[in-house]
Amino acid sequence: MAAKAISSPVPVDWYPTLAVFMVAVGLMFTASFFIYEATSSRRSRSLAKEIATAAIASVFLGFGSLFVLLASGIYV
């Protein structure tokens, strides 16, 4: 019984598209976070909204940078 080769669950052709999409979405959430911080007063800020926005931005930027590396041929 021969071992099966490990393959990616995402087609290699999608790497550049996913990289651009995820980095763009992550940057939009980052911009939204900074605009929220700059325009709201200290008393009206919500910690839950800050953490949620930062977490979403972090996930998209993290996966976006992963796909940037994969698209450029650096397999991590």
ABEGO torsion letter per residue (X at the ends): XBBBBBBBABBAAAAAAAAAAAAAAAAAAAAAAAAAAAABBAAABBAAAAAAAAAAAAAAAAAAAAAAAAAAGBBX
